[in-house]
Amino acid sequence: DRCVFNSTELNDIQYIRSYYYNKLELIRFDSNVGKYVGYTELGVKNAEIWNNIPSQIASEAAQREVYCLNNVGNDY
């Protein structure tokens, strides 16, 4: 999980959750895109499945505020 930001405003914060195997990124959730994106054959298949679970997408999208917003002040 990581946060990319230019200010402490929620609209300026990007939350990214990436899944790796053997240093290769398989799949990523990006709060700016609002869904999972696969980078390998397995990642694309998982992205299709996970993007069709509304609670999964809502949970990931909420992490921008829960995970990033509460910690950005420490780093900013």
ChimeraX attribute file (.defattr): number of C-alpha atoms within 10 A of each C-alpha:
attribute: neighborCount
match mode: 1-to-1
recipient: residues
	/A:1	12
	/A:2	13
	/A:3	18
	/A:4	13
	/A:5	18
	/A:6	11
	/A:7	12
	/A:8	16
	/A:9	10
	/A:10	13
	/A:11	13
	/A:12	12
	/A:13	20
	/A:14	21
	/A:15	23
	/A:16	21
	/A:17	15
	/A:18	15
	/A:19	14
	/A:20	11
	/A:21	8
	/A:22	6
	/A:23	7
	/A:24	10
	/A:25	14
	/A:26	20
	/A:27	23
	/A:28	20
	/A:29	23
	/A:30	20
	/A:31	20
	/A:32	14
	/A:33	11
	/A:34	14
	/A:35	19
	/A:36	24
	/A:37	21
	/A:38	19
	/A:39	15
	/A:40	13
	/A:41	11
	/A:42	11
	/A:43	19
	/A:44	17
	/A:45	14
	/A:46	16
	/A:47	20
	/A:48	14
	/A:49	11
	/A:50	17
	/A:51	16
	/A:52	11
	/A:53	10
	/A:54	9
	/A:55	11
	/A:56	13
	/A:57	17
	/A:58	12
	/A:59	11
	/A:60	21
	/A:61	21
	/A:62	14
	/A:63	19
	/A:64	23
	/A:65	17
	/A:66	12
	/A:67	15
	/A:68	22
	/A:69	21
	/A:70	12
	/A:71	13
	/A:72	19
	/A:73	10
	/A:74	7
	/A:75	7
	/A:76	9
